[in-house]
Amino acid sequence: MEVELIKNKIESYKREGKSLFTTSSFQSHSIVLLHILSRIDDSIPVYFINTGFHFPETIRFRDEITERFGLNLVDLKTPVSKIMQLNERGRFLYTSDPDYCCFLNKTQPMEQVMRQHDVWINGVRGDQSAVRKAMKEEQPAPFGTLRFHPMLDWDNRKIYRYRKEFDLPAHPLEEKGYFSIGCAPCTRKYDPEMQEREARWYGMKKTECGLHTDLASK
């Protein structure tokens, strides 16, 4: 979807009186959508799902991009304390039940956000995973929310060209071999033989956290 079409779609939602929001993990490829939205309407809330397990570099990069683009950032955290996220052995849930860890720290907090808004502008791309490839440009979601996927047909080359055109910075961990960057305990360096999402939850037969499965209606 071209930038002008994204702009027209967002403006049509606003004319209909719909409440819009977006989310971002603040990875290198994520900031393209943030840059586009900042040029269209920088008042749209940008929710950063702060699990408490992010790399320090991600937090610093988030703050840098927020200031540079003038974003309306909202730091979203789970109400479940970290001490309540330990298993019977006293270890964090990401070591034994990563799906439940993701539910507590990502999916559950997002449910309240979706109840408050009409349209979720989401930056998923079809080339990232089989789950995302099966998505549509507009897709219903729980709580009466509509998911809008303006980047669905973008690929790495298109992302790179846009970043180069507007001189957008890269996540500082990218030069160290990280490409798909999430929570530190569940992220490993990228291997050229991997698909993009396989660097997350490596060896756990898991490539999604629930945001794009549990919070997307079929």
N, C-alpha and C positions, 0 to 999 in steps of 0.2 A: 504494500500500500504506500503510495507516494505521500510526501509531507503535506502537499496541498489538500489531498483527500482526507488525511488525518485531521487537518485543521477544519475542513468543512464538516466532517462528522462530529467533531467535538462541539462546534458552534451550533449544529442542529440539536444536539442533546441539550445544550444550554437554553436554546429557544423554547424547548419543550419543558423547561423548568426542572430538569433533572439535576440531581446532586452527583458530582463526579469526584472520583479519587483515584490515585494510583499507588502502587507499591514499588519498592526498589530494593535490591540487594546490594546496590552500588558496586557492581563489578564493571569491568571495562566496557563490556558490550551493553550493560544496563543503562549507561549514562547517555546513550544516543536518544532513547525515548525521553529521558529527563530533559535533555537539551531541546528536543522538539517541543515538548510541552511548555517549557519555560518561555519559548518564543511565541506560543499561542496564548497561554494564560498561566502566569506564574503563581496565581492564587490557589490553584488546584492542590489539595492536600497530598503530600507524598509520605506515605507510611513506611517507615523503616522498622521491620520486625526485629527488635533487639532481643535476641535470645539470651544474651549474657555470655555466649560462647564464641563470639566473633573474634577474628584476628584483630589485634590493635591497629594494624595497617588499614583494615576496612573502616574502622571508626574514624580514623584520621582522614581517609579518603572521602568518606561520607561528609564530614564537616567541610572539607575543601570544596567539594562539588556543590554543596548546599549554598555556601557563600558565593561561589563563582557564578552560579546560575540564578541566585536569588530565590531559592525554592521555599515553599511553605512546608517545612519538614515537621513530621509528627513521629516521635519516638514511641513505638508500641511495644509494651512488655506484658508478659503473662502475669496474672495475679498469684500464681502458684510459686511459692518461695523455693529457692534452690534446695533447701534442706528436705523439702517434700518431694524432691525429684531424685531421691536415692533409692536403690533397690535393697533387697534384704541383706546384701553384702556390704552395704554402705557405699556403693559405687554409683555414679550418675547413670541415669537410664539409657543414655546413648550407647553405653557399653553392652547392654543386654536387651533393650527394647527400644531401638531407635524410632520406630513408628510412633510409639506413645510419647517419646521425648518430643518429636516433631509436633504431635497433636497438642501437647501442653504449651509449647513455646511458640508455635506458629499458627496452626489451624484454629485453635480455640480463641486466641485473641482476635483473629481476623473476623470471626463470626459476628462480634459486636460491631465492628467497623462496617460490615456489609449490611447490618440492620439499619445503619444510619445513612446509607447512601444508595443511589439508584444505579450507577454505572461504575464498574471497576475497569479502568484503563490498564490493561495488563500486557507486559512486554514479552510474553512467550513467543518463541519462534518454532516453526514446524520442523526445522532441521536439528533441533536439540534432542528430541526423543520421540519414540513411537507414540507416546501418550499425547504429546503436543502436536504431532503431525496430524492426528485425528481430530483436532479441534477446528472450530469454525471461527470466522472473523467476528461474528456476534454469537454469543452463546448464553443461554439462561443459566442462572446460578441460584443457590439457596437464598432464602429470605427475600425473594422477589428482585434480586439484583441481576443486572445484565453485565456479562463480561464482554469487553470490547478488546480485541486482539489486533491492534494496528500493525504489529511487527511480524505477524504470522508468516508472511512470505519472504521476509528478509533472511539473508544468510550471512556467514562470516565475512565474505568478500564485500557485501554491501555495507555491513557494519563498519568494516575497516575503512572503506572509501569515505563514509560520512565522517568518521572520527578524524581522518586525515584532512578533509576539506575544512572542518571547523577547528582543527588543532586541539582536539579533546584529549585530556591526559589519560594514561593507562593506570589501572590499579597497581600499586607499588609491588605487589607480589607476582605480577605477571612476568616480570623480568627474572624472577627466581624459579620459574617453571610451573607456576600455578595458573590455571586457566578458568575452570569453573570453581568459584570460591564461595563456600558457605561457612558453616560453623567450623572452627579450627579442628576439633577432635574428629570430624567426619569428612575432612577434605585432604586429599593427597595431591602431589604434583602430577601434572598431566603427562601421559605417555602417548606418543604419536599414534599408537595402535588402538587407542581408546576412542570411543565416541565421547562427545563433549561432557555428557553427564556422568560418565563412568568414573570420573575422578572423585565423585561424591559417594559416601557410604561404600567405599570400595570393599568388595568381597561379601557384601551383605544382601546381594540380589535386590537392591533398592536404588531407584534413580529419582524418585519424587518424594516430597515431604508431606503431601496431602493438600497443599494449597491448590494444586491443579488437578486433583482427583476428587477428594471429598468435597471441595468447594466449587465444583463444576458439574452442572446437571447434564445428563446425556441427552 
